[in-house]
Amino acid sequence: MLINLQHAVSYAMGDQYYGAKASLSVWAPRVTIGSEFSLSQIWVISGSFGNDLNTIEAGWQVSPQLYGDGRPRFFTYWTTDAYQETGCYNLLCSGFVQTNSKIAIGAAISPTSALNAGQFDIDLLVWKDPKHGHWWLEFGPGLLVGYWPTFLFSHLAEHANMVQFGGEIVNTQSSGFHTSTQMGSGHFAEEGFRRAAYFRNLQLVDWDNSLIPLANLRLLADHPNCYSIQGGVNRVWGNYFYYGGPGRNVRCP
């Protein structure tokens, strides 16, 4: 059985980053194989893509295996060794320290966006406390959820060198065909507002804890016939992008 991760993301890399912020539309994509998942998240990354990769991740995820249903759920994740042995989702291992009991990590998010109807998004901010060095997670306007302690990390103990936003799915190719697990809304980026999922108001946290727009948006869809991405900038949404897709289709067999 071949398992791989597929992405439609925007990213910035090369500088020193101290956090990221965005508004993510929330959908309930269909996950067709129970061991697969579909997520939408912010990644804060440092280190090489070898065994010492450090990441902090937060967003929403549909994972029947993890949660027992097909609802989008608020989640956190971290690793210090490229997903090999360290780290976990939510509070399944020691690491992330929750400081706010009003927000349930792993809880279903409601309402969700609907095709050609209401669009609902959540605001997420990850930022590094300059005094103690911890990485804090904020949900909505000013609601601190908790933090990842600085001692968990090697490279992220200092700063991030890459920030990424977007969608990810697992493709379990047990039959030789591409999965039909959806990303985002299950519709391609090109279909636009009220049909495709989006990220808007993409921002970075700089060295003095200021939010700055994400300039020079880089986009990557590693399987564009299955899941696509399309970006832009305007006065209302700032830097934004649409992303997602249905997975298996005529162009993605």
C-alpha positions in Angstrom: 0.0 0.0 0.0 1.4 3.4 -1.1 0.6 6.3 1.2 1.6 9.9 0.3 0.7 13.4 1.4 -0.5 15.9 -1.2 -0.7 19.6 -0.8 -2.0 22.9 -2.2 -0.2 25.6 -0.2 1.3 29.1 -0.2 4.5 29.7 1.6 7.3 32.1 2.5 10.8 31.0 3.2 14.4 32.1 3.8 13.9 34.9 6.4 13.5 34.8 10.1 9.8 34.4 11.1 8.3 34.7 14.5 4.7 33.6 13.6 1.9 33.7 11.1 -1.8 34.7 11.0 -4.6 33.9 8.6 -8.4 33.5 8.3 -9.3 30.0 7.0 -12.7 29.1 5.6 -14.1 25.9 7.2 -15.7 23.1 5.2 -16.5 19.5 5.8 -14.6 17.7 2.9 -15.5 14.1 2.3 -12.8 11.6 3.4 -13.4 8.4 1.5 -11.0 6.0 3.3 -11.1 5.9 7.1 -7.4 6.0 7.5 -7.1 9.1 5.3 -7.6 12.8 6.4 -8.1 16.2 4.9 -6.9 19.3 6.7 -6.4 23.0 6.3 -3.7 24.6 8.5 -0.8 27.0 9.2 2.6 25.5 9.4 5.5 27.2 11.2 8.7 25.4 10.2 12.4 25.5 11.0 15.3 23.2 10.2 16.0 21.2 7.1 13.6 18.7 5.6 15.8 15.9 7.1 15.4 14.2 10.4 15.7 17.4 12.5 12.7 19.2 11.0 10.7 21.2 13.6 7.1 22.2 12.9 4.2 23.7 14.7 0.8 23.2 13.0 -2.8 24.4 13.7 -6.0 24.5 11.8 -9.0 22.3 11.1 -9.0 18.6 10.1 -11.4 15.9 9.1 -10.0 12.6 10.3 -12.5 9.7 10.8 -9.7 7.6 12.3 -8.7 10.2 14.9 -12.1 11.5 15.8 -14.6 8.9 14.7 -16.6 11.1 12.4 -16.5 13.3 9.3 -16.7 16.7 11.0 -14.1 19.4 10.7 -12.3 19.7 14.1 -9.9 22.3 15.5 -6.5 20.8 16.0 -2.8 21.4 16.9 0.3 19.4 16.1 4.0 19.5 16.6 7.2 17.5 15.8 10.9 18.0 16.3 12.2 15.1 14.1 10.2 15.3 10.9 7.3 13.3 12.2 9.4 10.3 13.1 9.0 9.8 16.9 8.3 13.1 18.6 5.1 15.1 18.6 1.4 14.5 18.4 -2.0 15.9 17.7 -3.8 18.0 20.2 -3.2 16.8 23.8 -2.5 13.2 23.0 1.0 13.5 24.4 2.8 16.0 26.6 4.0 19.1 24.7 1.3 21.7 23.9 0.2 23.4 27.1 -3.5 24.5 27.1 -4.2 27.6 29.1 -7.8 28.3 28.1 -10.6 25.8 29.1 -13.2 27.7 27.1 -11.7 26.3 23.8 -11.8 22.6 23.3 -8.9 21.3 21.2 -10.3 18.6 19.0 -13.8 20.0 19.1 -16.0 20.1 16.0 -16.3 23.6 14.4 -19.7 24.9 13.5 -21.1 26.4 11.4 -19.3 25.3 8.2 -19.2 26.8 4.8 -21.7 25.6 2.1 -21.6 25.6 -1.7 -23.0 28.8 -3.1 -24.2 29.8 0.4 -22.8 31.2 3.6 -19.0 31.2 4.1 -17.5 30.8 7.5 -13.9 31.2 8.6 -11.8 31.1 11.7 -8.8 33.3 12.6 -5.6 31.7 13.8 -2.4 33.3 15.0 0.8 31.6 16.0 3.4 33.9 17.5 6.6 33.6 19.5 6.7 35.3 23.0 9.9 37.4 22.9 10.3 37.2 26.7 10.0 33.4 27.3 10.4 32.1 23.8 7.2 30.0 23.8 5.0 29.7 20.7 1.5 30.8 21.5 -1.7 29.9 19.6 -4.5 32.4 19.4 -8.0 31.5 18.1 -10.3 34.3 17.0 -9.9 37.8 18.4 -7.6 37.6 21.4 -8.5 34.1 22.7 -5.2 32.5 23.7 -5.5 28.7 23.5 -2.1 27.8 24.9 1.5 27.4 23.9 4.2 25.1 22.7 7.1 25.5 25.2 10.4 26.6 23.6 12.3 23.6 25.3 10.4 21.2 22.9 12.4 22.4 20.0 15.9 22.7 18.6 15.6 25.0 15.5 12.2 26.6 16.5 13.8 27.6 19.9 15.1 30.6 18.0 12.8 31.3 15.0 11.2 29.8 12.0 12.7 29.9 8.5 9.5 28.9 6.7 5.8 29.6 7.1 3.2 27.7 5.1 -0.6 28.0 4.6 -3.0 25.6 2.9 -4.5 22.2 2.5 -3.1 18.6 2.8 -4.7 15.2 2.2 -3.5 11.6 2.6 -3.7 9.5 -0.6 -3.8 5.8 0.2 -3.3 4.2 -3.1 -4.4 0.7 -2.2 -6.3 0.2 -5.5 -4.0 1.9 -7.9 -6.4 4.8 -8.3 -6.1 8.2 -6.8 -8.2 8.8 -3.7 -11.5 10.6 -3.9 -10.8 12.3 -0.5 -11.6 16.0 -1.0 -9.5 19.0 -0.1 -11.1 22.2 1.1 -14.6 22.3 -0.3 -13.9 19.5 -2.8 -13.9 22.1 -5.6 -10.9 23.5 -7.5 -9.4 26.9 -6.7 -10.5 28.3 -10.1 -14.1 28.1 -9.1 -13.6 31.0 -6.7 -15.7 32.5 -3.9 -18.6 30.4 -2.4 -17.3 27.3 -4.2 -13.6 26.9 -3.4 -12.1 27.1 0.1 -9.9 30.0 0.9 -7.3 31.6 3.2 -7.4 35.4 3.5 -5.4 38.1 5.2 -2.2 36.1 5.2 0.3 37.8 7.6 3.7 37.1 9.1 5.0 38.0 12.5 8.4 39.8 12.3 11.3 40.2 14.8 9.6 42.9 16.9 6.2 41.1 17.1 4.5 43.2 14.4 2.1 41.7 11.8 3.2 42.3 8.3 1.5 41.3 5.0 2.8 38.2 3.3 4.5 39.6 0.2 5.7 37.6 -2.8 3.2 34.9 -2.3 4.6 31.6 -3.5 2.1 28.9 -4.5 2.5 25.2 -4.9 0.1 22.4 -5.8 2.0 19.2 -6.1 -0.9 17.4 -7.9 -2.7 20.3 -9.6 -5.0 18.0 -11.6 -6.3 16.7 -8.2 -6.0 19.8 -6.0 -5.3 23.3 -7.2 -4.4 26.7 -5.8 -4.8 30.3 -7.1 -3.7 33.4 -5.3 -4.3 37.2 -5.3 -4.4 40.4 -3.3 -7.1 43.0 -2.8 -8.0 45.8 -0.4 -10.5 43.7 1.6 -8.8 40.3 1.8 -5.2 41.4 1.6 -3.1 38.5 0.5 -5.4 35.5 -0.2 -5.7 32.3 -2.1 -8.3 29.7 -3.1 -7.4 26.1 -3.0 -8.7 22.5 -3.0 -10.2 19.9 -5.3 -12.1 16.6 -5.5 -9.2 14.2 -5.8 -9.9 11.5 -8.3 -11.4 12.8 -11.5 -10.9 12.5 -15.3 -7.6 14.4 -15.1 -6.6 12.7 -11.8 -7.2 9.0 -12.4 
